[in-house]
């Protein structure tokens, strides 16, 4: 999926397309690099005659796939990337959208509002929050005072602190962050760190007796914590994070009516592994692609398919998606709740919903607890 998966009309195999045939999809691997993503997208267009490309990918790969599709004039739908970074990071302006590339996700403003709600639930309003942000795109966009995380956090009355010098991934030493946070009286830390760097920070903070009351992290926490071989606590145990999809979400697939719970159950039964948050978004990508091909004036015409995506309003297993009323052209948004990785009953750690002001029908399943 990271390199992109195209869907195109075919007569005999794949997903039912309605009158006239079925859909076939092919996959290319991006090798988790920007150049690999560009090459994968170009191969899908050139070798597979892709009518539309869908992708889940990270900071470097997703923009590369989207840009390659825009250059090739083939529609692309993507997710799992804050929409401001996708949109403005690729050079778009409010009055100059892309023609072929579309995205759905939450925004940096949504992350800040969700985390601020968690901070206030645990420790009250007006918190001093330490920022564990790198010197790359995640940190840069988080710091942005106009469109980033910091802008909303400040507006909600919170004070953000961090050392003068950001760290480079992978981090070698984060004691400067520990000391800065302690000196500022920050008992809450927010982060966009990798699991490795988050673990390093937690270890160095514990060594100095400076364990925060709460850590919120927006990156790398879609996957369950793994218990260490010696039985120690994983780096993101008890860390609070975003909740964008769970089996308890009150949504159904537009393709077959399958509920979120049924999708998660089928995944666990088939793979033997715990359900993952990106599962819902991955399924929704195909829902959007099939809907666009079904409703396009000409499913063989890339421009017509792109136009169909742009007018899509669709109830999916990941929730309602609406490209006709997004915050900017070519973008639809996903609602967020607040969660925390806590010891579970079916799995060693489970993502518990601890705060939900925005998603009707999603139950809050646990209380937010301080770090142990």
Secondary structure, 3 states (H helix, E strand, C coil): CCCCEEEEEECCCCEECCCCCEEEEEECCCCCCHHHHHHHHHHHHHHHCCCEEEEECCCCHHHHHHHHHHHHCCEEEEECCCHHHHHCCCCCECCECCCCEEEEECCHHHHHHHHHHHHHHHHCCCCEEEEECECCHHHHHHHCCCCCHHHHHHHCCCEEECCCCCECCCCCCCHHHHHHHHHHCCCEEEECCCHHHHHHHHHHHHHCCCCCCEEEECCCCCCCCCCCCCCCCCCCCCCEEEECCCCCCCCECCCCCCEHHHHHHHHHHHHCCCCCCHHHHHHHHHHHHHHHHHHCCCCCCHHHHHHHHHCCEEEECCEEEECCCCCCCCEEECCCEEEEEEECCCCCEEEEEEECCCCCCCCCCCCCCCCC
